[in-house]
Amino acid sequence: MSFEEQADEIEHTILDGKPFFSRPAGKIFIIWLVFTVIGLLLSFYLPHHILPTLMASTGTDVFRTVVVFSVLAAPVAAFVYAVAVYSLIAWRHKGNQDEPPEDGPPLRGNGPMTVLWLTVSSVLVVVLLVWGLAVWSSQQVSHPNTLQVNVTGQQWLWTFSYPGTGVESRTLMLPVNRPVEFNVTSVDVTHGFWPVSLGTQVDANPGEVTVIRTTPNKLGGFTVRCSQLCGLYHAFMYASGAVVTPTQFSTWLQSQGASATQASQTAQTTPTNS
Amino acid sequence: MTTDVAPRLLEDTPLGSKAGGFYQRQNFLTGLGFGILLAFLGWLISHATLQGSNWGSDMVVTVTMACWVIGFNVGMGTFNAPIRWALGHDQSHEDELYSAGVGQGNKRYWKFCTDHKVIGTQYLVLVFVLFGVGGALAMMIRTQLITPHSSFLDPNTYNSIVTIHGMVMIIATIIMVTGPFTNFIMPIMIGAKDMAFPRLNAMSFWVVVSAVPCLLATFFLGGVDAGWTTYAPLSVQAPPAMDAFALTIITFVVSVTVAGVNTIVTLITMRAKGMTMGRLPIFTWGSMIGSALGLYAMPAFLLVMTMMITDRAVGTSFFVAAQGGSGWLYENIFWIMGHPEVYVILLPPVAAMLEVGSTFARKPVFAYKVVVASFVAIAALSIMVWAHHMFTTGWAPDLAGPFMLTTELISIPTGIIFLSVIGTLWKGSIWTRLPMYFVYLFLWNFIIGGVTGIYLSDVPADQFFHGDMFVTAHFHYTLLGGAMIAATAALCYWFPKISGKMLNERIGKTAFWIIAIGIQITYIGMFWEGFQGMPRRVAYYDPIFLRSNQMATGGAYLLMIGWVVLLYAIIHSWRNGKPAPANPWHAKSLEWKVPTPVPLENFLVDPVVTSDPYTYGEQVPDGQNEPRATPEPELVPAGSGEQSDTGGQV
């Protein structure tokens, strides 16, 4: 068969002489496009409206990850939905439902399509993985001037202590824009230390100290919840927290019994002459 | 005396033990009686001797529950054959016929019956019962959560209900396809007369039945307040209900292991002539790989629950930090079971759903071999992803990267399932009967379940979502919206073969729409809760989560109505439905070539298989296209010579 004949045949069998948008692939493309646009709009719109206000570097990471992953997933999900919807519109058997329709074409597989599918999903996995690893490793860097906070969980309350100040509190106060390291442990069963709006969490395990880092970057209040079922009053195991200015933080430390020097050193403010 | 060629059931036994006797008087009631009797004796003795000691009540509960399980199975007749063997006897011919349920009518469903079709039906009813219990508990959870501080349940009851809802549903979903359909349909599909080990098959059923009362007994023993994951050390401190919980799981693992071995051996050794591995229907591949994965995963569950019992009853302190143990040890062993387990649940229904898709699109399963390879890849990868459940436990932070890799890799073979479904739909003749509705619903739900899984696979994002309602919504979309909906497709598909009646599609489709909408409202509500930051497993919550909780609860009620309507359709059709022809869907696999109801041993003449069951549209007129070397299967159906396949004619 000559090249021209082959090209002819391709045009007749594959292109079928019709314009792209009147063939199944073209119609599916249009449905796919519509679904993808809807998916992308949701990806940008929803996270703003249903996530709480995220107040720390790790929270920003969560927000960006949700948006990026949604954007990547939208076209894939839209493709599956587009084919499914089109199959119901165009290929549905409309006659007598008691008898089976004529058989479809014996398509047992399609090598190039399978390879394409595998390639696209592999590329997506690599993108997800690189994104995740980059964000995760950026969270592991320990900064100088890190504020240390010791967190202790017990049935069913949280205690926060600030080494070097003698302050122990049921409230978690953090100065804004200062890296913080939580050293988390438990005195009884496993709890989950989850300062929700900071976008990070780690379990409080008895006999172990686990560490997470973040940097609060917005002023405001937040709630610390327990994310691990810990017995009878698990639902009531929460504490309030706030991100405040360094001066407010220092004042708060003093109000909790720290000396002026300890407070200013821990809060890294110049001592006020009082 | 025997000859070499005699069929098994006609063979006389060498030692010729007498038929009948006690054997024929055993049924569910004697099982119940023996179980209660032995449990009472066990309680009496252990209570008298152990109650005063340090861990007395834990030992008493363990001994009592173990006695119940053993007593029930002795009373049922589970151990008859091995006991006779040990005594130097064998089953007589009459015994074997009796065990197979010959001439006992519907009474055989209450007996230790070795017919795989009876066992499949028994499993189906058990699955309905378990879903009923689990669903009722779910409704109680959602009712509690209508308002932030509801007084409907006290916190301990609430936590116990959360635990038992989880465990009942895990047990139900593990057996929902491998129980009814792998037992009933799979041997016929491959041209076998029964499973490889019929008595072990019956044993797997009655052992899991005996596990259920132990699980429900937890409510009367103080409740298990630790969630279905029962993380240590909380569970080590839990009331004696935890011992009953652990014993339930140990018993269940015995059942699943026995059933899994049986499935695999059957598929390897019992295939009819010409049923090569490459011609196996895709459902049997899903059953085989799911079962094999179960054999890897479930022993870890048995191990960790045994350690739990010894921690509680004899003070081994494997998981107690204060005495040198570690909660992380528990979490690791648990999830080494727990992650493969979700694919033990998922693979069989997905494979069954692919059968349904092929039949109702009138096309072969798209990319059959790639799908089988992807099942294998999913199984292999799923044993290496367990620590993604532990990203935020603080255990081994350096392993976050590797486990993120394996977790995200698993989306590649899982994606092949979507490729296969949409490839099967492509240019098909979509016959929208009830089973096909559920295939489309599966596609819709499983995409949502899959996409939300990638947020959780990412460690930084998981640091927000872990332990919150987002996770709950995600796994309900995959396990209910995906696996259970696929299993429902399979149920509607095989219902005519199992019950002998056509399922009422008008009621069925009503149920479908209620279920479909109920799922979306319920679990989108839960996603909303999760995005807002509501923790899982809380009996009370911050009023900021009110709207999302009301949405989820409203959806859950709707969902329950949908399931009840479907159950009504099933029961109504089973009793009063139109009799089903042998092959109502004009499908091509072997289970549709035998008469309905299926006779004992399925085939009177062994079938010979000449192609796989996906020859839709393959009678190509000569000259145009090179025909495949796969003519229609030349089958000799059992006692139904007049039934020929007409579905594939072009």
Interface residues (C-beta under 8 A of the other chain):
Chain A: P24 L46 P47 I50 L51 P52 T58 G59 D61 V62 T65 V66 F69 S70 A73 V76 A77 V80 Y81 V83 A84 S87 L88 W91 R92 H93 Q97 P100 P101 E102 D103 G104 P105 P106 L107 R108 G109 N110 M113 T114 W117 L118 S121 S122 L124 V125 L128 L129 W131 G132 L133 V135 W136 Q139 Q140 V184 D188 V189 T190 G192 W194 V196 S197 G199 T200 Q201 V202 D203 N205 P206 G207 E208 T210 V211 I212 T223 R225 C226 S227 Q228 L229 C230 G231 L232 Y233 H234 A235 F236 Y238
Chain B: P155 N156 N159 V162 D225 A226 G227 Y231 A232 P233 L234 Q237 A321 A322 S326 G327 W328 A361 R362 K363 P364 F366 A367 Y368 K369 V370 T392 T393 G394 P397 A400 G401 M404 L405 E408 L409 S411 I412 G415 I416 F418 L419 I422 G423 L425 W426 K427 G428 S429 I430 W431 T432 R433 Y440 L443 W444 I447 I448 V451 I454 Y455 S457 D458 V459 P460 A461 Q463 F464 H466 G467 D468 W528 F531 Q532 G533 P535 R536 R537 V538 A539 Y540 Y541 D542 W585 H586 Y614 T615 Y616 G617 E618 V620 R628 G647 G648 V650
